[in-house]
């Protein structure tokens, strides 16, 4: 699995937390049944997408750094 797919569940949780904190500090009104559910779903989806893209970018960067730091021993001829 790629780095992006590992970051998506964390992004979903962070999106839900952001919506619930917005409700706690009265920035978002979750009093309506459908409006509250829709806000939570949108927060989860947006958080998952953003974290997925961030994880994918960081995974690519890590792969490039690993490739640049890879060391191969010099080939030696066997002793005669």
N, C-alpha and C positions, 0 to 999 in steps of 0.2 A: 504494500500500500504506500502511496505517496505521502509526502509531508502535508499536502493540502487536505487530504482526506482524514488525516489524524487531527488536524486543527479545527475541522468543522464542528464536532460536538462541543468543543470548548467555546467556539463562537456562538453557538446556539444558546448555551447557558449564559454567556456574557450579554447577549441580546435580551434575553428574558430578564436578567438582573437589571439591565439599564432601563427597561420599560417599567419594572416594578419600583425602582428607585425614583423614576420620573413621577410615578403615581404617588409615592410616599411623600415627595416634596411638592405635590400639587401642580406639577407641570403637565401631567397627562391625567385625563378623567377616565377611569375605568368603571364607572358606576353602571353604565349600560351593559346588558348582557352581551349583545353582539359586538358592540363597539370595543368592549374590553378584550374579548376573544380575538377580534381582528387585530387589535394593537399588539397583543402578545404574539400572535402568529407572524405579523410583519417584523416585529423586533427579533424573533428567533431566526427568521429567514435572512434578514439583512445581516445579523451578527454572524450567522453561519457562512454566508457568502464572503463577507469581508475577511473573516478569519481564514477561510479556505484559500483566498487569493494571497493573503499574507504568508500563510504556511507554505504555499507553493513557491512563492518568491524566495523565501528563506531556504527552502529545500534545494532549489536550483543553485543558490549562492553557496550552500554547503557542499554540494556536489562539485562545483567549480573549484572550490578551495581544496577539497580532498584530491582532486585530479592534479592540481598544481603542486601539491605537497608530496605526491606519490614518489617514492624513491625506489629505483630498481638497482640491484647490485651489478657492478660491471662484470661482463663475461670474462672468465678466466679460462685459459687453455689447461687441459689436464696435464699433469706431470708425466714425463716419459721415463 
